[in-house]
Amino acid sequence: MKIEERCLSCIYDQSKRVCELLHVNIEKAHAIDLLAKEMIEHFDMHQTPPYNAAPLYEAMADVLGVEDLYQVFKKDSSQKAKAFIPLCLSHLEKAEDTFLIATKTAVAGNVIDLAAVMLYDLEEELEKIYHTPFAIDDVATLKQRLASAQTLVYLADNAGEEIFDKLYIETIKKLYPDIVVYYFVRGRPIINDLTYQDAKDSGMDDVAILVDSGVPTPGLVLELMHDEARAIFDNAGCIIAKGMGNYECLGETKGFPLFFLFKVKCSVVANAVGATLGDIVCKASHA
């Protein structure tokens, strides 16, 4: 998905949000403001939003002298998410269609996003997801694909979501005990996206094989993957891509058994995917 003019103001606003969240002093906030304006002016409009945005976030981290801009907030997101495990488990236990409810549980985690435009009352929003139908509903196709797959590649998104992803993967492995699950994370810290250490700290290695994709962008860019990760990806029986960033990077990719799972949080993605703002989506990729 190519970046659009509307994306530029969103990325600029995110640079301002970093300064607010980290209580950056006036001098450094001004330096970041100038940096953001300059770099955004030279974005490649033939590339995706995550591909363009990654160097800006890295440059901001350099200005602030930190490796991980959102380290504290990521830990806080994961900790907050754990409080909702009982709510999710209660829905799973009483579910008539366990796979559908488990899929919605994974989407419920997608509301935890410090970089998104909207802010949510988490408990209300999570509860609402369970009563919301998928606007694009390829859940049955995903279930069918998993039934014949030997391996599942699961592309992680934001910190906090891994708590819900873990419940989803546990359900998948109960339904399909022989499936091998690879949980792909970012190659290094980038906004609030999940890294290897973040995933390990949340115990994701209890349910999946953690894979450092090598990708430094807030969305999986195929050509930036490590060779080992790319080999696993290329041979996957099924690929679940969580979050809008992964859709922005892979939504037009053909030839892979991709399923996109996310809540629509911006109008650009809404138009691209054929949904409306606030919808939840489980979309199979192009053949």
C-alpha positions as CSV (number, residue, x, y, z in Angstrom):
1,M,0.0,0.0,0.0
2,K,1.6,3.2,-1.2
3,I,1.9,6.2,1.2
4,E,-0.7,8.9,0.7
5,E,-0.7,12.7,1.4
6,R,-3.0,12.0,4.4
7,C,-0.4,9.7,5.9
8,L,2.2,12.5,6.1
9,S,0.2,14.5,8.7
10,C,-0.4,11.4,10.7
11,I,3.3,10.5,10.8
12,Y,4.1,14.1,11.8
13,D,1.5,14.0,14.6
14,Q,3.1,10.8,15.9
15,S,6.4,12.6,16.1
16,K,4.7,15.2,18.3
17,R,3.1,12.5,20.4
18,V,6.5,11.0,21.1
19,C,7.6,14.3,22.6
20,E,4.5,14.6,24.7
21,L,4.7,11.0,26.0
22,L,8.4,11.4,26.9
23,H,8.0,14.9,28.3
24,V,10.8,16.1,26.0
25,N,12.2,19.6,26.8
26,I,11.5,22.5,24.5
27,E,14.9,22.4,22.8
28,K,14.8,18.8,21.8
29,A,11.1,19.0,20.9
30,H,12.0,21.8,18.5
31,A,14.8,19.7,17.0
32,I,12.5,16.7,16.5
33,D,9.9,19.0,14.9
34,L,12.4,20.3,12.4
35,L,13.7,16.8,11.8
36,A,10.2,15.4,11.2
37,K,9.3,18.2,8.7
38,E,12.5,17.7,6.8
39,M,12.4,14.0,6.5
40,I,8.7,13.8,5.7
41,E,9.3,16.3,2.9
42,H,11.6,13.7,1.3
43,F,9.4,10.6,1.8
44,D,9.2,8.2,-1.2
45,M,5.6,8.3,-2.3
46,H,6.1,5.0,-4.1
47,Q,6.8,3.2,-0.8
48,T,4.6,2.2,2.1
49,P,4.0,4.3,5.2
50,P,6.0,2.0,7.5
51,Y,8.9,1.9,5.1
52,N,9.0,5.7,5.0
53,A,8.4,6.3,8.7
54,A,11.1,3.9,10.2
55,P,14.1,6.1,9.5
56,L,12.3,9.1,11.1
57,Y,11.7,7.1,14.3
58,E,15.3,6.0,14.4
59,A,16.5,9.6,13.9
60,M,14.2,10.7,16.7
61,A,15.7,8.1,19.0
62,D,19.2,9.3,18.2
63,V,18.2,12.9,19.0
64,L,16.8,11.8,22.4
65,G,19.7,9.5,23.1
66,V,17.6,6.4,23.6
67,E,17.5,3.0,21.8
68,D,13.8,2.2,22.5
69,L,11.5,5.3,22.4
70,Y,8.5,3.5,23.9
71,Q,10.2,1.0,26.2
72,V,8.3,2.1,29.4
73,F,5.0,2.4,27.6
74,K,5.4,-1.0,25.9
75,K,5.9,-2.7,29.3
76,D,2.9,-0.8,30.6
77,S,0.8,-1.9,27.7
78,S,1.7,-5.5,28.2
79,Q,1.0,-5.3,32.0
80,K,-2.4,-3.6,31.4
81,A,-3.3,-6.3,28.8
82,K,-2.8,-9.1,31.4
83,A,-5.7,-7.6,33.4
84,F,-8.0,-8.6,30.6
85,I,-7.1,-12.3,30.4
86,P,-10.0,-13.3,32.7
87,L,-12.5,-11.5,30.4
88,C,-11.1,-13.1,27.3
89,L,-11.0,-16.6,28.9
90,S,-14.6,-16.2,30.0
91,H,-15.7,-15.6,26.4
92,L,-13.6,-18.5,25.2
93,E,-15.0,-20.9,27.8
94,K,-18.6,-20.1,26.9
95,A,-18.1,-19.9,23.1
96,E,-20.2,-21.9,20.7
97,D,-17.6,-21.3,18.0
98,T,-14.3,-21.4,19.9
99,F,-12.1,-20.5,16.8
100,L,-14.3,-17.4,16.0
101,I,-14.1,-16.1,19.5
102,A,-10.4,-16.8,19.7
103,T,-9.9,-14.9,16.5
104,K,-11.9,-12.0,18.0
105,T,-9.7,-12.2,21.1
106,A,-6.6,-11.6,18.9
107,V,-8.4,-8.6,17.3
108,A,-9.4,-7.3,20.7
109,G,-5.7,-6.9,21.4
110,N,-5.3,-4.7,18.4
111,V,-7.0,-1.8,20.2
112,I,-3.8,-1.4,22.4
113,D,-1.8,0.9,20.1
114,L,0.0,4.0,21.4
115,A,0.6,5.1,17.8
116,A,-3.0,5.0,16.7
117,V,-5.1,8.1,16.1
118,M,-7.9,7.1,18.5
119,L,-7.8,6.5,22.2
120,Y,-10.0,3.9,23.8
121,D,-11.6,2.9,27.0
122,L,-10.0,-0.6,26.9
123,E,-12.5,-2.7,28.8
124,E,-15.5,-1.3,27.0
125,E,-13.7,-1.7,23.6
126,L,-12.6,-5.2,24.3
127,E,-16.0,-6.3,25.3
128,K,-17.5,-4.6,22.3
129,I,-15.3,-6.6,19.9
130,Y,-16.9,-9.9,21.0
131,H,-20.3,-8.6,19.9
132,T,-19.0,-7.1,16.6
133,P,-19.2,-9.1,13.4
134,F,-16.2,-9.0,11.0
135,A,-16.8,-6.4,8.3
136,I,-14.6,-8.6,6.1
137,D,-15.0,-12.2,7.3
138,D,-12.6,-14.8,6.0
139,V,-12.5,-16.6,9.4
140,A,-13.9,-19.8,7.9
141,T,-11.2,-19.8,5.1
142,L,-8.5,-19.1,7.7
143,K,-9.7,-22.1,9.8
144,Q,-9.8,-24.3,6.7
145,R,-6.2,-23.2,5.9
146,L,-4.9,-23.9,9.4
147,A,-6.5,-27.4,9.3
148,S,-4.1,-28.4,6.4
149,A,-1.1,-26.3,7.4
150,Q,2.0,-27.8,9.0
151,T,3.4,-24.4,10.0
152,L,1.9,-21.1,11.0
153,V,3.8,-17.8,10.8
154,Y,2.2,-15.2,13.0
155,L,3.4,-11.6,12.4
156,A,3.3,-9.7,15.7
157,D,2.2,-6.1,16.0
158,N,2.2,-3.8,19.0
159,A,3.4,-4.5,22.6
160,G,0.4,-5.5,24.7
161,E,-1.1,-7.5,21.8
162,E,1.1,-10.5,22.5
163,I,-1.0,-11.2,25.6
164,F,-4.1,-11.7,23.4
165,D,-2.0,-13.4,20.6
166,K,-0.9,-16.0,23.2
167,L,-4.5,-16.9,24.0
168,Y,-5.2,-17.2,20.2
169,I,-2.2,-19.4,19.5
170,E,-3.0,-21.6,22.5
171,T,-6.5,-22.1,21.0
172,I,-5.1,-22.8,17.5
173,K,-2.7,-25.4,19.0
174,K,-5.5,-27.1,20.8
175,L,-7.5,-27.4,17.6
176,Y,-4.5,-28.4,15.5
177,P,-1.9,-30.0,17.9
178,D,0.6,-30.8,15.2
179,I,1.0,-27.3,13.8
180,V,4.3,-25.5,14.4
181,V,3.9,-21.8,15.2
182,Y,6.6,-19.2,14.5
183,Y,6.0,-15.8,16.1
184,F,7.7,-13.1,14.1
185,V,8.8,-9.9,15.8
186,R,10.7,-6.7,14.8
187,G,14.4,-6.7,14.3
188,R,14.9,-3.7,16.6
189,P,12.8,-1.2,18.6
190,I,10.5,0.8,16.4
191,I,7.7,2.9,18.1
192,N,5.6,0.4,20.2
193,D,6.1,-2.6,18.0
194,L,7.0,-5.9,19.7
195,T,10.7,-7.0,19.7
196,Y,12.2,-10.3,20.6
197,Q,12.8,-9.3,24.2
198,D,9.3,-7.9,24.6
199,A,7.9,-11.2,23.4
200,K,10.2,-13.3,25.6
201,D,9.3,-11.2,28.6
202,S,5.6,-12.0,28.0
203,G,6.3,-15.8,27.7
204,M,5.4,-16.1,24.1
205,D,8.2,-18.6,23.7
206,D,5.9,-21.0,25.8
207,V,3.5,-21.3,22.8
208,A,5.6,-20.4,19.7
209,I,9.1,-20.3,18.3
210,L,10.2,-16.7,18.5
211,V,11.8,-15.4,15.3
212,D,13.6,-12.1,15.0
213,S,12.5,-11.1,11.5
214,G,15.3,-8.6,11.1
215,V,12.8,-6.0,9.9
216,P,13.3,-2.6,11.5
217,T,10.0,-1.1,10.1
218,P,6.6,-0.9,11.9
219,G,5.2,-3.4,9.4
220,L,6.9,-6.4,7.7
221,V,8.9,-5.4,4.6
222,L,9.8,-8.6,2.8
223,E,13.1,-7.5,1.4
224,L,14.4,-6.5,4.8
225,M,13.9,-9.9,6.4
226,H,16.9,-12.0,7.6
227,D,17.5,-15.0,5.3
228,E,16.5,-17.5,8.0
229,A,13.2,-15.6,8.7
230,R,12.5,-15.3,5.0
231,A,12.9,-19.1,4.5
232,I,10.4,-19.8,7.2
233,F,8.0,-17.2,5.8
234,D,8.3,-18.5,2.2
235,N,7.5,-22.1,3.3
236,A,4.7,-21.3,5.7
237,G,1.4,-23.2,5.4
238,C,-0.4,-20.2,6.8
239,I,0.5,-16.6,7.7
240,I,-1.5,-14.4,10.1
241,A,-0.5,-10.8,9.9
242,K,-1.7,-8.7,12.8
243,G,-2.2,-5.0,12.7
244,M,-2.5,-2.2,10.1
245,G,1.3,-1.8,9.7
246,N,1.6,-5.4,8.4
247,Y,-1.4,-4.8,6.1
248,E,0.2,-1.6,4.7
249,C,3.3,-3.5,3.9
250,L,1.8,-6.8,2.6
251,G,-1.8,-6.0,1.6
252,E,-0.9,-6.1,-2.1
253,T,1.5,-9.0,-1.9
254,K,0.5,-12.1,-3.9
255,G,1.5,-15.7,-3.7
256,F,1.4,-16.2,0.1
257,P,-1.3,-17.8,2.3
258,L,-1.8,-14.5,4.1
259,F,-4.6,-13.5,6.4
260,F,-4.8,-10.0,7.8
261,L,-6.3,-9.5,11.2
262,F,-6.8,-6.0,12.6
263,K,-9.1,-3.2,13.7
264,V,-9.4,-0.4,11.1
265,K,-8.0,2.8,12.8
266,C,-7.4,5.2,9.9
267,S,-9.3,6.3,6.7
268,V,-6.5,5.5,4.4
269,V,-6.4,1.8,5.4
270,A,-10.2,1.8,5.5
271,N,-10.3,2.8,1.8
272,A,-7.6,0.4,0.8
273,V,-9.2,-2.7,2.5
274,G,-12.8,-1.8,1.6
275,A,-14.1,-1.2,5.2
276,T,-15.0,1.7,7.4
277,L,-13.3,3.3,10.4
278,G,-13.7,1.1,13.5
279,D,-14.5,-2.1,11.6
280,I,-12.7,-5.4,12.5
281,V,-11.3,-7.4,9.6
282,C,-10.1,-10.9,8.9
283,K,-9.1,-10.8,5.3
284,A,-7.5,-13.4,3.1
285,S,-4.8,-12.1,0.7
286,H,-5.0,-12.2,-3.1
287,A,-4.5,-15.6,-4.7
